[in-house]
Amino acid sequence: MKLRTLLFCPADAERKIARALGSSADVVILDLEDSVAARTKEAARSTAAQVLAGAAGWSNIVVRINPQDTPWYLDDLATLVPQKPAAIVLPKCSAPEDLQRLDHHLEVLEHANGLPPGMIGILPLVTESATALQTLNYGYATSRLRALLFGAEDLAVDFGIAPRSEDGALAAPLAAARAMLLVAAAQAQVPAIDTPWPNPHPSPAFDAEVAAAVRDGFAGKLCIHPNQLEAVATAFTPSPERVRWAQSVYKLFMDNPGSGVMVLDGEMIDRPHMRLAERILDAAADASP
């Protein structure tokens, strides 16, 4: 699954859903949580199920369900699992036990619906202060883990602070949680996905945050509007120069399988560079049409 651009879309807004599905987003997140009022939860759930049923064979539609402590959680799963979403986005995930609970419920529902075990992935969304301290254990909680998602806006509410300064820089506690998520994702060997930018219109501050996400090792970024997709996708697509470097490193190790350290264009190259080259080539392949 490509994970450069993940576009949120309210599951009770059919016109927005149609636009999202017709966009260039790598992944469309049908949202049943924050963007859907309580009075329309059931209708949104039905719409999400219909969209999934009508998109059989698509692998880029996931659903953000309601949190586990709400009355909608189990009904969300029971309605959506038969329609085979690629993954479930779990909000308010505050501990590994939340992942294990969702894993168990998915296992039961997959079996009941004749689906292969482990077919549906899990994408935990880190939005609470307690979560930031628990993410290092997420990789041990479930084999369904597909990526770790960072949500700075909700996390700021949990801390009781403004999420960003006037220049767009994240507040210190959020920056620390963001760094922790990157470490946890690397440990679990899954992609890390950066927080959405809250303004739908691109700006220099938006461009700076996207560039920082690429620099820091995120694989993609959550998006709240189609206007954000092109800039994010471009930033997370390796440049031709970067791809050529990765190809050279890969070829160097393939031609010298017994070597641990070599020199390429005057630069010392060792096994960690090989792993980086593989990531760059994978990202370039994902960016191909």
VEXVEXDREN-121991 format. One line per field, with one value per residue: residue number from 0; chain; residue in three letters; x, z, y of N, C-alpha, C in turn. Coordinates in steps of 0.1 Angstrom, whole numbers, plus 5000, padded with zeros to 4 digits. Layout:
<recs>
mardren = NUM,... .
marza = A,... .
drenro = ALA,... .
npx = X,... .
npz = Z,... .
npy = Y,... .
capx = X,... .
capz = Z,... .
capy = Y,... .
cpx = X,... .
cpz = Z,... .
cpy = Y,... .
</recs>
This chain:
<recs>
mardren = 0,1,2,3,4,5,6,7,8,9,10,11,12,13,14,15,16,17,18,19,20,21,22,23,24,25,26,27,28,29,30,31,32,33,34,35,36,37,38,39,40,41,42,43,44,45,46,47,48,49,50,51,52,53,54,55,56,57,58,59,60,61,62,63,64,65,66,67,68,69,70,71,72,73,74,75,76,77,78,79,80,81,82,83,84,85,86,87,88,89,90,91,92,93,94,95,96,97,98,99,100,101,102,103,104,105,106,107,108,109,110,111,112,113,114,115,116,117,118,119,120,121,122,123,124,125,126,127,128,129,130,131,132,133,134,135,136,137,138,139,140,141,142,143,144,145,146,147,148,149,150,151,152,153,154,155,156,157,158,159,160,161,162,163,164,165,166,167,168,169,170,171,172,173,174,175,176,177,178,179,180,181,182,183,184,185,186,187,188,189,190,191,192,193,194,195,196,197,198,199,200,201,202,203,204,205,206,207,208,209,210,211,212,213,214,215,216,217,218,219,220,221,222,223,224,225,226,227,228,229,230,231,232,233,234,235,236,237,238,239,240,241,242,243,244,245,246,247,248,249,250,251,252,253,254,255,256,257,258,259,260,261,262,263,264,265,266,267,268,269,270,271,272,273,274,275,276,277,278,279,280,281,282,283,284,285,286,287,288 .
marza = A,A,A,A,A,A,A,A,A,A,A,A,A,A,A,A,A,A,A,A,A,A,A,A,A,A,A,A,A,A,A,A,A,A,A,A,A,A,A,A,A,A,A,A,A,A,A,A,A,A,A,A,A,A,A,A,A,A,A,A,A,A,A,A,A,A,A,A,A,A,A,A,A,A,A,A,A,A,A,A,A,A,A,A,A,A,A,A,A,A,A,A,A,A,A,A,A,A,A,A,A,A,A,A,A,A,A,A,A,A,A,A,A,A,A,A,A,A,A,A,A,A,A,A,A,A,A,A,A,A,A,A,A,A,A,A,A,A,A,A,A,A,A,A,A,A,A,A,A,A,A,A,A,A,A,A,A,A,A,A,A,A,A,A,A,A,A,A,A,A,A,A,A,A,A,A,A,A,A,A,A,A,A,A,A,A,A,A,A,A,A,A,A,A,A,A,A,A,A,A,A,A,A,A,A,A,A,A,A,A,A,A,A,A,A,A,A,A,A,A,A,A,A,A,A,A,A,A,A,A,A,A,A,A,A,A,A,A,A,A,A,A,A,A,A,A,A,A,A,A,A,A,A,A,A,A,A,A,A,A,A,A,A,A,A,A,A,A,A,A,A,A,A,A,A,A,A,A,A,A,A,A,A,A,A,A,A,A,A .
drenro = MET,LYS,LEU,ARG,THR,LEU,LEU,PHE,CYS,PRO,ALA,ASP,ALA,GLU,ARG,LYS,ILE,ALA,ARG,ALA,LEU,GLY,SER,SER,ALA,ASP,VAL,VAL,ILE,LEU,ASP,LEU,GLU,ASP,SER,VAL,ALA,ALA,ARG,THR,LYS,GLU,ALA,ALA,ARG,SER,THR,ALA,ALA,GLN,VAL,LEU,ALA,GLY,ALA,ALA,GLY,TRP,SER,ASN,ILE,VAL,VAL,ARG,ILE,ASN,PRO,GLN,ASP,THR,PRO,TRP,TYR,LEU,ASP,ASP,LEU,ALA,THR,LEU,VAL,PRO,GLN,LYS,PRO,ALA,ALA,ILE,VAL,LEU,PRO,LYS,CYS,SER,ALA,PRO,GLU,ASP,LEU,GLN,ARG,LEU,ASP,HIS,HIS,LEU,GLU,VAL,LEU,GLU,HIS,ALA,ASN,GLY,LEU,PRO,PRO,GLY,MET,ILE,GLY,ILE,LEU,PRO,LEU,VAL,THR,GLU,SER,ALA,THR,ALA,LEU,GLN,THR,LEU,ASN,TYR,GLY,TYR,ALA,THR,SER,ARG,LEU,ARG,ALA,LEU,LEU,PHE,GLY,ALA,GLU,ASP,LEU,ALA,VAL,ASP,PHE,GLY,ILE,ALA,PRO,ARG,SER,GLU,ASP,GLY,ALA,LEU,ALA,ALA,PRO,LEU,ALA,ALA,ALA,ARG,ALA,MET,LEU,LEU,VAL,ALA,ALA,ALA,GLN,ALA,GLN,VAL,PRO,ALA,ILE,ASP,THR,PRO,TRP,PRO,ASN,PRO,HIS,PRO,SER,PRO,ALA,PHE,ASP,ALA,GLU,VAL,ALA,ALA,ALA,VAL,ARG,ASP,GLY,PHE,ALA,GLY,LYS,LEU,CYS,ILE,HIS,PRO,ASN,GLN,LEU,GLU,ALA,VAL,ALA,THR,ALA,PHE,THR,PRO,SER,PRO,GLU,ARG,VAL,ARG,TRP,ALA,GLN,SER,VAL,TYR,LYS,LEU,PHE,MET,ASP,ASN,PRO,GLY,SER,GLY,VAL,MET,VAL,LEU,ASP,GLY,GLU,MET,ILE,ASP,ARG,PRO,HIS,MET,ARG,LEU,ALA,GLU,ARG,ILE,LEU,ASP,ALA,ALA,ALA,ASP,ALA,SER,PRO .
npx = 5008,5007,5018,5022,5004,4976,4943,4918,4883,4850,4827,4800,4795,4787,4794,4819,4833,4832,4848,4872,4878,4883,4905,4941,4951,4970,4959,4926,4909,4880,4861,4846,4847,4857,4848,4821,4789,4772,4745,4745,4760,4753,4742,4765,4782,4768,4770,4798,4802,4788,4804,4828,4818,4812,4836,4851,4881,4897,4926,4931,4914,4906,4892,4885,4874,4851,4861,4871,4858,4833,4797,4795,4816,4818,4797,4805,4827,4814,4798,4816,4838,4829,4830,4856,4877,4910,4924,4919,4917,4926,4914,4923,4939,4955,4972,4990,4972,4948,4952,4956,4930,4914,4926,4918,4890,4888,4899,4879,4857,4866,4869,4842,4831,4843,4868,4903,4926,4940,4938,4929,4944,4958,4959,4971,4962,4980,4972,4970,4984,4992,4996,5019,5039,5037,5040,5064,5059,5040,5046,5049,5024,5005,5004,4992,4998,5003,5013,5023,5004,5005,4989,4988,4971,4949,4964,4975,4953,4949,4972,4966,4975,4985,4989,5009,5034,5035,5049,5045,5058,5059,5047,5068,5062,5047,5065,5083,5068,5063,5089,5093,5074,5085,5108,5095,5082,5103,5114,5094,5094,5077,5060,5061,5037,5031,5016,4985,4984,4968,4955,4938,4949,4979,5011,5041,5048,5035,5048,5074,5069,5062,5086,5103,5092,5099,5126,5130,5123,5097,5072,5051,5022,4994,4965,4941,4927,4921,4937,4962,4975,4992,5016,5025,5028,5048,5069,5075,5083,5112,5139,5153,5181,5185,5175,5192,5216,5208,5205,5231,5244,5230,5237,5264,5266,5254,5272,5293,5290,5302,5313,5316,5322,5326,5337,5321,5321,5340,5329,5324,5307,5284,5266,5242,5238,5230,5205,5192,5192,5176,5151,5148,5145,5123,5104,5105,5095,5069,5059,5056,5033 .
npz = 5000,4990,5009,5009,5008,5027,5028,5047,5049,5055,5064,5060,5040,5009,4984,4990,4994,4969,4955,4969,4963,4936,4936,4937,4959,4978,4998,5009,5037,5052,5074,5104,5129,5143,5124,5120,5132,5162,5157,5131,5129,5124,5098,5084,5088,5074,5048,5045,5044,5020,5002,5004,4995,4969,4959,4954,4954,4954,4971,4986,5005,5037,5070,5095,5125,5153,5187,5211,5235,5230,5221,5195,5185,5183,5165,5143,5135,5130,5109,5089,5085,5069,5044,5037,5043,5037,5059,5094,5110,5141,5165,5194,5206,5233,5245,5242,5247,5236,5209,5209,5216,5195,5174,5182,5179,5152,5142,5150,5136,5109,5107,5110,5087,5067,5058,5050,5077,5094,5073,5074,5081,5108,5118,5141,5156,5170,5194,5220,5252,5269,5250,5236,5252,5251,5225,5218,5224,5206,5183,5193,5199,5179,5149,5128,5124,5104,5100,5118,5129,5133,5152,5157,5164,5180,5201,5212,5224,5244,5259,5266,5253,5227,5195,5176,5171,5160,5136,5127,5138,5157,5191,5219,5235,5217,5196,5208,5212,5186,5177,5193,5182,5156,5164,5175,5152,5136,5152,5151,5125,5106,5085,5094,5097,5092,5110,5101,5083,5094,5079,5048,5026,5008,5020,5028,5054,5056,5035,5047,5069,5056,5043,5065,5076,5056,5058,5084,5083,5080,5062,5049,5048,5067,5053,5050,5029,4994,4981,4993,4984,4961,4967,4989,4979,4960,4976,4990,4971,4959,4946,4912,4913,4939,4936,4917,4932,4952,4935,4927,4951,4958,4936,4940,4964,4956,4936,4952,4973,4997,5010,5036,5040,5017,4991,4975,4951,4966,4991,5022,5023,5039,5054,5067,5048,5026,5035,5036,5009,4998,5010,4997,4970,4972,4979,4956,4937,4947,4941,4914,4886 .
npy = 4988,5022,5050,5077,5099,5104,5108,5123,5119,5128,5104,5108,5124,5124,5136,5147,5123,5111,5129,5126,5099,5101,5116,5121,5108,5085,5069,5068,5079,5070,5087,5080,5092,5120,5139,5134,5139,5129,5123,5114,5092,5064,5065,5074,5052,5033,5044,5043,5015,5009,5023,5008,4983,4989,4993,4971,4952,4974,4987,5008,5020,5029,5029,5052,5043,5046,5054,5029,5031,5040,5038,5031,5016,4986,4981,4995,4979,4954,4960,4969,4952,4929,4941,4943,4964,4979,4985,4994,5024,5033,5054,5074,5055,5043,5024,4993,4973,4981,4978,4950,4943,4952,4937,4911,4913,4918,4894,4876,4885,4884,4856,4848,4859,4845,4854,4857,4851,4879,4896,4923,4953,4973,5007,5026,5057,5082,5102,5110,5119,5098,5078,5084,5075,5048,5039,5025,4999,4990,4976,4950,4942,4935,4917,4929,4955,4982,5008,5037,5065,5100,5124,5156,5178,5168,5158,5180,5192,5173,5178,5204,5227,5251,5239,5248,5273,5307,5307,5282,5260,5230,5227,5221,5196,5182,5179,5162,5139,5133,5127,5104,5087,5082,5068,5045,5035,5028,5008,4989,4984,4995,5020,5055,5080,5114,5141,5159,5190,5218,5238,5240,5252,5255,5267,5286,5278,5253,5239,5239,5222,5198,5193,5189,5166,5147,5149,5139,5113,5103,5084,5094,5116,5127,5141,5168,5179,5179,5198,5196,5174,5172,5186,5172,5145,5150,5158,5135,5117,5102,5121,5121,5121,5111,5085,5075,5074,5055,5033,5029,5022,4999,4982,4981,4966,4942,4934,4928,4908,4898,4918,4943,4970,4996,5019,5046,5069,5083,5082,5065,5035,5014,4986,4998,5019,5004,4994,5019,5026,5006,5014,5038,5030,5014,5034,5049,5031,5028,5053,5053,5053 .
capx = 5000,5014,5014,5027,4993,4964,4933,4906,4871,4838,4819,4786,4795,4789,4801,4834,4838,4834,4860,4884,4881,4887,4918,4954,4955,4974,4949,4914,4904,4866,4861,4834,4849,4856,4841,4807,4781,4766,4732,4746,4770,4748,4741,4779,4786,4762,4777,4812,4801,4784,4815,4837,4812,4813,4850,4858,4894,4906,4934,4935,4904,4906,4882,4887,4862,4849,4870,4867,4849,4820,4787,4795,4828,4816,4788,4814,4835,4805,4793,4826,4847,4825,4833,4870,4886,4924,4928,4911,4924,4921,4917,4923,4946,4964,4980,4991,4960,4938,4956,4953,4915,4910,4931,4909,4877,4890,4901,4866,4848,4872,4865,4827,4828,4851,4880,4916,4930,4950,4936,4926,4954,4955,4967,4968,4965,4986,4966,4969,4997,4996,5000,5033,5048,5034,5042,5075,5054,5030,5051,5048,5010,4998,5010,4984,5003,5007,5019,5019,4999,5006,4978,4993,4960,4942,4974,4977,4942,4952,4982,4961,4984,4984,4998,5020,5037,5030,5057,5041,5066,5052,5051,5078,5057,5043,5077,5089,5059,5065,5101,5091,5067,5095,5116,5086,5079,5115,5116,5084,5096,5065,5061,5056,5029,5031,5003,4980,4985,4954,4950,4937,4956,4994,5018,5055,5049,5031,5060,5085,5066,5063,5101,5108,5087,5107,5140,5131,5121,5083,5070,5040,5016,4979,4960,4927,4920,4928,4947,4975,4980,5003,5028,5030,5033,5060,5080,5078,5088,5126,5144,5161,5195,5185,5173,5205,5225,5204,5207,5245,5247,5224,5245,5277,5265,5251,5284,5303,5282,5309,5320,5309,5324,5331,5337,5314,5323,5347,5321,5323,5293,5283,5253,5231,5235,5223,5191,5186,5190,5164,5140,5146,5141,5109,5096,5104,5086,5055,5055,5053,5019 .
capz = 5000,4991,5021,5009,5010,5033,5028,5055,5042,5063,5057,5058,5029,4997,4974,4993,4992,4954,4952,4975,4955,4923,4937,4936,4973,4979,5007,5014,5051,5054,5088,5112,5142,5146,5114,5119,5144,5168,5151,5117,5130,5118,5084,5079,5088,5062,5036,5044,5040,5006,4994,5003,4987,4955,4955,4956,4947,4957,4983,4992,5013,5051,5078,5109,5133,5166,5197,5217,5247,5225,5218,5180,5181,5178,5153,5132,5130,5125,5096,5079,5082,5057,5031,5035,5042,5037,5073,5103,5117,5155,5172,5209,5210,5243,5251,5234,5249,5227,5197,5210,5216,5181,5167,5186,5173,5137,5140,5152,5124,5097,5107,5108,5073,5057,5053,5055,5090,5093,5061,5076,5090,5119,5118,5153,5155,5182,5197,5235,5259,5273,5238,5232,5261,5248,5211,5216,5226,5196,5174,5199,5203,5169,5136,5118,5124,5090,5101,5130,5125,5143,5152,5167,5169,5192,5212,5218,5233,5256,5267,5270,5247,5213,5188,5169,5172,5148,5124,5123,5145,5167,5205,5224,5239,5205,5189,5215,5209,5172,5176,5199,5172,5146,5170,5176,5139,5132,5160,5147,5111,5098,5082,5102,5090,5100,5113,5090,5084,5097,5069,5036,5016,5009,5024,5031,5066,5052,5028,5056,5077,5048,5041,5078,5077,5047,5064,5097,5081,5078,5049,5043,5057,5067,5046,5052,5018,4981,4978,4999,4980,4951,4973,4998,4971,4954,4986,4995,4960,4958,4934,4903,4918,4951,4931,4911,4943,4957,4926,4927,4963,4957,4927,4947,4973,4948,4930,4962,4984,5009,5016,5046,5039,5004,4988,4963,4948,4977,5004,5027,5023,5047,5054,5069,5035,5018,5039,5032,4995,4996,5013,4986,4958,4975,4978,4942,4931,4952,4935,4900,4884 .
capy = 5000,5034,5057,5091,5108,5097,5119,5121,5123,5125,5093,5112,5135,5116,5144,5147,5109,5110,5137,5119,5087,5105,5124,5114,5103,5071,5062,5075,5075,5073,5090,5079,5097,5134,5147,5129,5142,5117,5119,5108,5081,5052,5068,5074,5038,5026,5049,5037,5001,5009,5027,4997,4973,4993,4995,4958,4951,4986,4984,5021,5026,5025,5035,5055,5039,5054,5048,5017,5034,5046,5028,5028,5009,4973,4981,4999,4967,4944,4965,4972,4941,4921,4948,4942,4976,4975,4987,5001,5034,5032,5066,5073,5043,5047,5014,4981,4965,4986,4971,4936,4941,4954,4925,4900,4916,4916,4880,4869,4889,4878,4842,4848,4863,4837,4862,4852,4857,4889,4904,4937,4959,4983,5019,5034,5071,5086,5115,5112,5119,5084,5070,5087,5067,5034,5035,5016,4986,4987,4965,4937,4940,4929,4915,4936,4969,4986,5021,5045,5078,5110,5135,5167,5187,5162,5156,5194,5193,5165,5186,5217,5237,5254,5229,5254,5287,5315,5303,5268,5250,5223,5229,5211,5183,5175,5175,5151,5128,5130,5119,5091,5079,5078,5057,5033,5030,5021,4996,4980,4982,5000,5034,5065,5090,5126,5148,5167,5204,5222,5247,5233,5259,5254,5280,5283,5270,5240,5233,5236,5210,5186,5190,5184,5152,5139,5148,5132,5098,5099,5078,5101,5126,5128,5153,5170,5185,5175,5208,5193,5161,5172,5190,5161,5134,5153,5158,5121,5110,5105,5127,5112,5120,5102,5072,5070,5070,5042,5022,5026,5015,4985,4975,4979,4954,4930,4929,4925,4903,4895,4930,4950,4984,4999,5033,5050,5083,5089,5081,5052,5029,5001,4979,5007,5026,4995,4995,5032,5025,4998,5022,5048,5023,5011,5046,5053,5022,5032,5066,5050,5051 .
cpx = 5009,5009,5020,5016,4981,4954,4921,4894,4859,4830,4804,4784,4798,4797,4816,4840,4841,4846,4872,4888,4886,4900,4930,4959,4959,4964,4938,4910,4890,4865,4847,4835,4846,4848,4826,4800,4775,4753,4733,4756,4765,4747,4755,4785,4781,4768,4790,4811,4797,4796,4825,4831,4813,4827,4858,4870,4903,4913,4937,4925,4905,4895,4887,4874,4861,4857,4863,4857,4836,4810,4787,4806,4825,4807,4796,4821,4826,4800,4804,4835,4842,4828,4848,4878,4901,4929,4918,4920,4917,4924,4917,4930,4957,4973,4980,4978,4949,4940,4952,4938,4910,4914,4922,4895,4877,4891,4887,4857,4853,4868,4850,4823,4836,4862,4893,4921,4941,4949,4935,4937,4949,4965,4963,4971,4968,4981,4964,4983,5002,5001,5014,5043,5047,5037,5053,5070,5044,5034,5049,5033,5002,5006,5003,4989,5009,5015,5015,5016,5000,4996,4981,4981,4953,4951,4976,4965,4944,4962,4977,4969,4980,4993,5010,5022,5033,5037,5054,5048,5058,5056,5060,5073,5053,5055,5084,5081,5061,5078,5100,5083,5076,5103,5108,5084,5091,5117,5106,5085,5084,5067,5055,5049,5027,5017,4998,4983,4971,4947,4950,4945,4971,5000,5032,5056,5045,5042,5071,5082,5067,5078,5107,5104,5095,5121,5141,5128,5107,5082,5059,5033,5001,4975,4945,4919,4928,4939,4961,4982,4992,5016,5034,5035,5046,5072,5084,5082,5103,5130,5152,5175,5195,5183,5185,5215,5221,5207,5222,5249,5242,5233,5259,5277,5262,5263,5295,5296,5289,5315,5310,5310,5331,5331,5330,5315,5330,5340,5321,5309,5294,5269,5241,5227,5227,5208,5184,5183,5178,5151,5137,5140,5126,5100,5094,5095,5071,5050,5052,5038,5015 .
cpz = 5000,5002,5021,5013,5015,5036,5036,5047,5051,5056,5056,5047,5016,4986,4977,4991,4977,4950,4957,4967,4941,4924,4935,4949,4972,4987,5010,5027,5052,5069,5094,5126,5143,5137,5113,5132,5149,5161,5137,5117,5122,5103,5077,5078,5076,5049,5034,5039,5025,4997,4993,4994,4972,4950,4956,4947,4949,4970,4990,5000,5027,5058,5092,5117,5145,5176,5204,5229,5243,5222,5203,5176,5175,5166,5141,5126,5124,5111,5085,5075,5070,5044,5029,5033,5043,5051,5081,5110,5131,5162,5187,5214,5220,5249,5241,5235,5240,5213,5197,5210,5202,5173,5170,5179,5158,5134,5141,5140,5111,5096,5104,5094,5063,5051,5058,5068,5088,5081,5063,5086,5100,5117,5130,5151,5169,5185,5212,5241,5264,5262,5235,5240,5258,5234,5209,5218,5215,5187,5179,5201,5192,5156,5125,5117,5110,5090,5114,5125,5136,5142,5162,5172,5181,5204,5219,5228,5245,5265,5272,5265,5233,5206,5181,5173,5160,5135,5120,5130,5156,5181,5209,5228,5227,5196,5195,5212,5195,5170,5182,5189,5161,5151,5170,5163,5134,5139,5155,5132,5103,5095,5093,5094,5098,5101,5102,5093,5085,5087,5055,5024,5018,5013,5027,5044,5064,5045,5037,5065,5069,5046,5053,5080,5068,5053,5076,5095,5080,5064,5041,5053,5055,5060,5049,5040,5005,4977,4983,4992,4971,4958,4982,4990,4965,4964,4990,4983,4958,4945,4925,4908,4930,4946,4925,4921,4949,4948,4926,4940,4963,4948,4933,4956,4966,4941,4939,4975,4997,5016,5025,5044,5025,5003,4975,4962,4960,4990,5009,5028,5030,5047,5057,5056,5026,5022,5035,5017,4991,4999,5002,4974,4960,4973,4964,4934,4935,4945,4920,4898,4883 .
cpy = 5013,5043,5071,5101,5101,5108,5115,5126,5119,5114,5096,5122,5128,5123,5145,5133,5107,5117,5131,5107,5090,5113,5115,5108,5089,5063,5072,5070,5079,5075,5089,5086,5112,5142,5144,5132,5129,5113,5113,5097,5068,5054,5068,5060,5031,5031,5044,5023,5000,5013,5015,4986,4976,4995,4982,4957,4963,4983,4997,5028,5020,5033,5039,5053,5048,5047,5037,5019,5041,5035,5024,5018,4995,4972,4986,4987,4957,4947,4965,4960,4932,4928,4949,4955,4971,4976,4995,5011,5035,5045,5064,5060,5047,5037,5002,4972,4969,4979,4956,4934,4942,4942,4913,4902,4914,4901,4872,4873,4884,4863,4840,4851,4856,4845,4856,4859,4868,4898,4919,4942,4969,4995,5027,5048,5077,5101,5118,5111,5106,5075,5072,5079,5052,5029,5025,5002,4981,4976,4951,4933,4933,4927,4923,4951,4972,4999,5027,5059,5088,5121,5146,5175,5181,5161,5169,5196,5185,5172,5199,5229,5240,5245,5235,5268,5294,5312,5289,5257,5243,5227,5218,5198,5175,5171,5163,5138,5123,5122,5105,5081,5074,5067,5044,5027,5022,5008,4985,4977,4984,5015,5043,5076,5102,5132,5157,5182,5210,5231,5240,5240,5259,5268,5276,5275,5255,5233,5230,5224,5198,5183,5184,5169,5143,5137,5139,5117,5094,5093,5086,5110,5126,5141,5155,5176,5181,5185,5205,5182,5163,5176,5179,5149,5137,5153,5144,5112,5112,5111,5118,5110,5110,5087,5066,5066,5057,5031,5018,5018,5001,4977,4971,4967,4941,4925,4925,4919,4900,4907,4937,4965,4986,5014,5035,5065,5090,5089,5067,5047,5016,4996,4989,5015,5017,4995,5008,5031,5017,5006,5032,5042,5019,5023,5051,5044,5025,5044,5064,5048,5037 .
</recs>
